[in-house]
Amino acid sequence: MGNTPRPAPRREKARAATIEEIKRTAVTLMHEHGTADLKFTDIARAMDMTPPALYRYFADRDALLSELITDAYNDLGTAVAEARDALPADDIAGRFRAITHSYRRWAREEPQRFALIFGLPVSGYVAPEDGSTTEAAQRAMSQMSALFVEALMAGRLGPPRIREVHPAIAACAETKNDELPVAIPADTFQAMLHVWSSLHGFVSLEAYGHFAWIDEAGVDALFETHARLTAQNAGLPVD
């Protein structure tokens, strides 16, 4: 008795299952075709449906892409957060290493989804302004800034190697500080951007095959030293 939630009607469950199947099929096709430029006709054919039937679940291709992008950012953010939080809060160096490795691992395991959110824009796709994709991207990218906040509050964050900050970057830092529990100095905010862009640059080069001329052990070692260098430059403690 009481206020026990009623199970979703069978029709709602069937609809939710079909939506998930459509998204899984789309991701599979991205892997097979090596592109994020999806076509409803291809998805419908793979699912033994007619293209018009897909419009019962997604208004158009852009609506489907928006959900796929949101899912990808959420999965990346979850992977990074879980790797970071598996280590004690006072192990700043270990948590930074966990973040960098989980970011790289996700990109290697999900190359097409990585390309979907960080590669060239899909032809004709327009993301909704301030919508689910933007919110998911902010959540995913906040994992790194959270580590800097932890290090700063624990007194474990040193000054970054580069101290000069352009006024435009300082203005961005001031805006972002409104969203953080503690104000981050402009030079440290700039260092966070350096870390993210440096990490992303390495992972992108690897994801798109530009390190193929180095054997796997060599790329692993190069990534380790690259991550340590970016941490040192940002004032983060390193192992």
C-alpha positions as CSV (number, residue, x, y, z in Angstrom):
1,M,0.0,0.0,0.0
2,G,1.2,3.5,0.6
3,N,2.9,5.6,-2.1
4,T,4.8,2.8,-3.8
5,P,5.8,4.1,-7.3
6,R,3.9,2.4,-10.1
7,P,6.0,0.6,-12.7
8,A,6.2,2.3,-16.0
9,P,3.5,1.2,-18.4
10,R,4.7,-1.4,-20.9
11,R,4.4,1.1,-23.8
12,E,6.8,3.5,-22.0
13,K,9.3,0.7,-21.3
14,A,9.2,-0.4,-24.9
15,R,9.7,3.1,-26.1
16,A,12.7,3.6,-23.7
17,A,14.2,0.3,-24.9
18,T,13.8,1.3,-28.5
19,I,15.5,4.7,-27.9
20,E,18.5,2.9,-26.3
21,E,18.6,0.4,-29.2
22,I,18.7,3.3,-31.7
23,K,21.6,5.0,-29.9
24,R,23.5,1.7,-29.6
25,T,23.0,1.1,-33.3
26,A,24.1,4.6,-34.1
27,V,27.3,4.1,-32.1
28,T,28.0,0.8,-33.7
29,L,27.6,2.3,-37.2
30,M,30.0,5.1,-36.2
31,H,32.6,2.5,-35.3
32,E,32.0,0.5,-38.5
33,H,32.0,3.5,-40.8
34,G,34.6,5.5,-39.0
35,T,32.5,8.6,-39.0
36,A,30.0,10.5,-36.8
37,D,28.0,11.7,-39.9
38,L,25.0,9.5,-39.2
39,K,22.1,8.8,-41.6
40,F,18.7,7.8,-40.4
41,T,18.4,5.4,-43.4
42,D,21.5,3.5,-42.3
43,I,20.2,3.2,-38.7
44,A,16.8,2.1,-39.9
45,R,18.2,-0.5,-42.2
46,A,20.4,-1.9,-39.4
47,M,17.4,-2.1,-37.1
48,D,15.1,-3.5,-39.8
49,M,12.9,-0.4,-39.5
50,T,11.7,2.2,-41.9
51,P,13.4,5.6,-41.7
52,P,10.1,7.4,-41.0
53,A,9.7,5.1,-37.9
54,L,12.7,6.7,-36.3
55,Y,11.0,10.1,-36.2
56,R,8.7,8.7,-33.6
57,Y,11.7,8.7,-31.3
58,F,13.9,11.5,-32.5
59,A,12.7,14.7,-34.2
60,D,15.6,14.6,-36.6
61,R,19.3,13.5,-36.9
62,D,20.4,16.5,-34.8
63,A,18.2,15.4,-31.9
64,L,19.8,12.0,-32.0
65,L,23.3,13.5,-32.2
66,S,22.6,15.7,-29.2
67,E,21.7,12.7,-27.1
68,L,24.8,10.8,-28.3
69,I,27.0,13.8,-27.5
70,T,25.4,14.2,-24.1
71,D,25.8,10.5,-23.3
72,A,29.5,10.6,-24.4
73,Y,30.3,13.5,-22.2
74,N,28.5,11.9,-19.3
75,D,30.3,8.6,-19.8
76,L,33.7,10.4,-20.0
77,G,33.0,12.5,-17.0
78,T,31.9,9.4,-15.0
79,A,35.0,7.4,-16.0
80,V,37.3,10.3,-15.0
81,A,35.5,11.0,-11.7
82,E,35.4,7.3,-10.7
83,A,39.2,6.9,-11.4
84,R,40.0,10.0,-9.5
85,D,37.8,9.2,-6.5
86,A,39.2,5.7,-6.2
87,L,42.2,7.3,-4.6
88,P,42.4,9.2,-1.2
89,A,41.5,12.9,-1.4
90,D,45.0,13.8,0.0
91,D,46.8,11.9,-2.8
92,I,46.8,14.9,-5.3
93,A,49.5,13.4,-7.5
94,G,47.8,10.0,-7.7
95,R,44.4,11.6,-8.4
96,F,45.9,13.7,-11.2
97,R,47.6,10.6,-12.7
98,A,44.2,8.8,-12.5
99,I,42.5,11.6,-14.3
100,T,45.0,11.7,-17.1
101,H,45.0,7.9,-17.6
102,S,41.3,7.5,-17.5
103,Y,40.9,10.4,-20.0
104,R,43.4,8.7,-22.3
105,R,41.9,5.2,-21.8
106,W,38.4,6.4,-22.6
107,A,39.5,8.0,-25.8
108,R,41.3,4.8,-26.9
109,E,38.3,2.6,-26.0
110,E,35.8,5.0,-27.6
111,P,37.5,6.5,-30.6
112,Q,34.4,7.4,-32.5
113,R,32.6,8.9,-29.5
114,F,35.8,10.8,-28.7
115,A,35.8,12.1,-32.2
116,L,32.1,13.0,-31.9
117,I,32.6,15.3,-29.0
118,F,36.2,16.6,-29.7
119,G,36.7,16.1,-33.4
120,L,35.6,18.1,-36.4
121,P,32.0,19.3,-36.2
122,V,29.5,16.9,-37.9
123,S,28.4,18.5,-41.2
124,G,25.1,20.4,-40.8
125,Y,24.8,19.7,-37.0
126,V,23.9,22.6,-34.8
127,A,24.0,21.9,-31.0
128,P,21.3,23.4,-28.9
129,E,22.4,26.5,-27.0
130,D,22.7,26.0,-23.3
131,G,21.2,22.6,-23.6
132,S,22.0,19.1,-22.4
133,T,25.2,18.9,-24.5
134,T,26.6,22.1,-22.9
135,E,25.7,20.9,-19.4
136,A,27.2,17.5,-19.9
137,A,30.4,19.0,-21.3
138,Q,30.8,21.3,-18.3
139,R,30.3,18.4,-15.9
140,A,32.9,16.3,-17.7
141,M,35.5,19.0,-17.9
142,S,34.9,20.1,-14.3
143,Q,36.8,17.0,-13.0
144,M,40.1,18.6,-13.6
145,S,39.2,22.0,-12.1
146,A,37.9,20.1,-9.0
147,L,41.4,18.6,-8.5
148,F,43.0,22.1,-8.7
149,V,40.5,23.3,-6.1
150,E,41.3,20.4,-3.8
151,A,45.1,21.0,-4.1
152,L,44.7,24.7,-3.5
153,M,42.5,24.2,-0.4
154,A,44.9,21.6,1.0
155,G,47.9,23.9,0.5
156,R,49.4,21.5,-2.0
157,L,49.3,23.7,-5.1
158,G,52.4,25.6,-6.0
159,P,52.7,28.6,-8.3
160,P,52.6,27.7,-12.0
161,R,55.7,28.1,-14.1
162,I,54.1,30.8,-16.3
163,R,52.9,33.7,-14.2
164,E,52.0,36.2,-16.9
165,V,48.3,36.2,-17.8
166,H,46.5,38.1,-20.6
167,P,43.6,40.3,-19.4
168,A,41.2,38.2,-21.4
169,I,42.2,35.0,-19.6
170,A,42.1,36.9,-16.2
171,A,38.5,37.9,-17.0
172,C,37.6,34.3,-17.8
173,A,39.1,33.3,-14.5
174,E,37.1,35.9,-12.6
175,T,33.9,34.6,-14.2
176,K,34.6,31.0,-13.5
177,N,35.5,31.7,-9.9
178,D,31.8,32.5,-9.3
179,E,31.2,28.8,-9.9
180,L,33.9,27.4,-7.6
181,P,34.0,27.0,-3.8
182,V,37.3,29.0,-3.6
183,A,38.8,31.7,-5.9
184,I,41.6,30.4,-8.1
185,P,44.3,32.9,-9.0
186,A,44.3,33.9,-12.7
187,D,47.8,32.3,-13.3
188,T,46.5,29.0,-11.9
189,F,43.3,29.2,-13.9
190,Q,45.6,29.7,-17.0
191,A,47.6,26.7,-15.9
192,M,44.4,24.6,-15.7
193,L,43.8,25.5,-19.3
194,H,47.4,24.6,-20.2
195,V,47.0,21.2,-18.5
196,W,43.7,20.4,-20.3
197,S,44.8,21.5,-23.7
198,S,48.1,19.7,-23.3
199,L,46.5,16.5,-22.2
200,H,43.9,16.7,-24.9
201,G,46.4,17.4,-27.6
202,F,48.4,14.3,-26.7
203,V,45.3,12.1,-26.6
204,S,44.0,13.5,-29.9
205,L,47.3,12.9,-31.7
206,E,47.2,9.3,-30.4
207,A,43.5,8.8,-31.2
208,Y,44.1,9.8,-34.8
209,G,47.1,7.6,-35.3
210,H,49.9,10.2,-35.2
211,F,52.0,8.1,-32.8
212,A,51.7,4.9,-34.8
213,W,55.4,5.1,-35.7
214,I,56.3,4.6,-32.0
215,D,55.7,1.2,-30.4
216,E,53.1,1.0,-27.6
217,A,55.5,0.9,-24.7
218,G,57.2,4.0,-26.1
219,V,53.9,5.9,-26.3
220,D,53.0,4.8,-22.8
221,A,56.3,6.1,-21.5
222,L,55.9,9.3,-23.5
223,F,52.5,9.9,-22.0
224,E,53.8,9.4,-18.5
225,T,56.5,12.0,-18.9
226,H,54.1,14.3,-20.7
227,A,51.6,14.2,-17.8
228,R,54.3,14.7,-15.2
229,L,55.6,17.7,-17.2
230,T,52.2,19.3,-17.4
231,A,51.6,18.8,-13.7
232,Q,55.0,20.4,-12.8
233,N,54.3,23.4,-15.0
234,A,50.9,23.9,-13.4
235,G,52.3,23.7,-9.8
236,L,50.6,20.3,-9.0
237,P,52.6,17.8,-6.9
238,V,53.9,14.8,-8.9
239,D,55.0,11.3,-7.8
